[in-house]
Amino acid sequence: MAKAHTWNDDQPIYRQLMEEMLARILDGTYAEGTLMPSVRQLASDFQINPLTVAKAFQELAKADLTEKRRGIGMLVKEGVRDALQSRERAKFLKEEWPTLIARMERMGIDVKTLLRTTGPK
């Protein structure tokens, strides 16, 4: 069962659920070539309307990340994880990294110090 999830008001729940499912594809929870949980299962796990889950599935299929197998369920397509990693890496470097660098500079933290304090012990 999925852990309790808090939805925010910034974007529709189906988009937030879609991001959660993408994260699970990236971390291997939903492996390529395997079936994702059913609409009913996800609706129950996240305590949301099944139509919301169906909308998230529809968007994943539209983005060509999953495919529906009639009578079986939603399958994670092969090769999707690498494509998602590449996309997320580019998004991080363009949108999040500059903000982190600026914050580090304001606090007087350089990359060497950061690596030294957060690296392997």
Helices and strands as residue ranges (DSSP letters): H 13-26, H 39-46, H 50-62, E 66-69, E 73-76, H 80-91, I 92-96, H 97-107, H 111-118
